[in-house]
């Protein structure tokens, strides 16, 4: 087994969520939260805070 495959297998669910949230545009953040159950959304917000990504602010452009 290659080193890359071993590294991929070591990723936890939280690691995968962190990667996904870094890849999707922040404009889609609210839509992602709407599709999650409350506990899942809370965990996602905690993970983002731990990663210093913060919660995106709504764009107030009119």
trRosetta pair geometry for C-beta under 8 A, 3 or more apart (Angstrom, degrees):
i j d omega theta_ij theta_ji phi_ij phi_ji
1 5 4.9 -112 -178 82 96 131
1 6 5.8 111 124 -54 117 90
2 5 4.8 98 59 6 79 101
2 6 7.2 -144 98 -3 44 87
3 6 5.7 -57 -152 37 35 112
3 7 6.3 35 152 -20 68 105
4 7 5.7 -54 -148 36 32 112
4 8 6.4 34 153 -21 65 104
5 8 5.7 -52 -148 34 32 112
5 9 6.5 31 154 -19 64 106
6 9 5.8 -57 -150 35 31 111
6 10 6.8 32 152 -23 63 106
7 10 5.8 -58 -155 29 34 113
7 11 7.7 50 148 -38 60 89
8 11 6.0 -36 -167 0 41 115
11 15 4.2 -134 -160 91 81 134
11 16 5.5 95 148 -56 122 84
11 19 7.7 -19 -152 -13 139 137
12 15 4.7 106 49 2 70 101
12 16 7.2 -132 97 -3 41 86
13 16 5.7 -55 -152 35 33 111
13 17 6.5 35 151 -20 66 104
14 17 5.6 -52 -148 34 34 112
14 18 6.4 37 152 -21 65 103
14 47 5.9 -166 -158 -112 96 132
15 18 5.7 -53 -152 34 32 113
15 19 6.5 31 151 -18 64 105
16 19 5.7 -52 -150 35 34 112
16 20 6.3 35 152 -19 66 106
17 20 5.7 -54 -147 37 32 112
17 21 6.2 28 158 -17 66 108
17 44 6.4 -125 174 -113 134 85
17 47 6.0 45 104 110 123 170
18 21 6.0 -58 -145 38 27 107
18 22 6.5 25 155 -18 62 108
18 47 5.9 -127 -77 165 88 121
18 51 5.9 147 -139 -66 113 151
19 22 5.9 -62 -154 36 30 109
19 23 6.5 22 153 -18 65 112
20 23 5.8 -66 -151 37 31 109
20 24 6.3 16 163 -13 71 107
21 24 6.4 -52 -133 36 31 100
21 29 7.8 57 -148 -112 93 92
21 32 7.8 168 -105 120 85 170
21 44 7.1 151 -76 -164 141 102
21 47 7.6 141 14 105 154 118
21 48 6.3 -110 150 -89 158 102
21 53 6.9 112 129 118 122 174
22 53 7.4 -126 -87 -99 78 140
24 28 5.1 -88 162 69 115 130
24 29 7.5 147 106 -71 114 61
24 32 7.0 112 98 -54 160 139
25 28 5.2 91 70 2 81 101
26 29 5.2 -9 -165 -26 55 120
26 56 4.1 141 -179 -86 118 153
27 56 8.0 -114 -68 139 31 162
27 59 7.9 -17 -107 -7 89 129
28 31 5.1 -57 -166 43 65 117
28 32 6.1 71 137 -28 84 100
29 32 5.7 -57 -155 32 32 112
29 33 6.5 29 153 -16 67 105
29 55 7.7 152 156 -161 147 67
29 56 5.1 142 25 28 158 127
30 33 5.7 -53 -149 37 35 112
30 34 6.4 39 152 -24 66 104
30 58 7.8 43 -57 -94 139 92
31 34 5.6 -50 -148 31 32 115
31 35 6.8 26 156 -16 62 107
32 35 6.1 -66 -158 36 31 107
32 36 6.8 26 151 -21 65 110
32 44 7.6 -158 128 177 115 165
33 36 5.8 -62 -151 31 35 111
33 41 4.9 74 -151 -132 82 116
33 44 7.1 -153 -99 77 80 143
36 40 4.0 -130 -176 95 112 117
36 41 4.4 148 92 -59 124 81
36 44 6.6 -156 -44 -7 179 139
37 40 4.7 87 56 10 77 108
37 41 7.0 -148 90 -8 35 89
38 41 5.7 -57 -147 36 30 110
38 42 6.3 30 156 -19 66 106
39 42 5.7 -52 -147 36 32 113
39 43 6.4 33 154 -19 64 105
40 43 5.7 -54 -150 35 31 111
40 44 6.4 34 151 -21 64 105
41 44 5.6 -53 -150 34 32 114
41 45 6.5 33 153 -19 65 104
42 45 5.8 -54 -151 35 32 111
42 46 6.5 33 151 -19 64 105
43 46 5.6 -54 -150 36 34 113
43 47 6.4 36 152 -20 66 104
44 47 5.7 -52 -148 35 32 112
44 48 6.4 30 154 -18 65 106
45 48 5.7 -54 -147 37 31 111
45 49 6.3 33 153 -21 64 105
45 55 6.3 1 -136 -80 96 114
46 49 5.7 -54 -148 35 31 112
46 50 6.4 33 152 -20 64 105
47 50 5.7 -54 -150 35 31 113
47 51 6.4 18 154 -9 65 110
48 51 5.8 -63 -147 45 32 104
48 53 4.4 -81 -165 64 85 113
48 54 6.6 -80 145 49 104 10
48 55 6.5 99 107 -73 141 61
49 52 7.5 33 -179 -77 33 30
49 53 7.7 -85 -65 49 22 72
49 54 6.9 61 -104 -98 58 38
49 55 7.7 -12 -69 -35 85 85
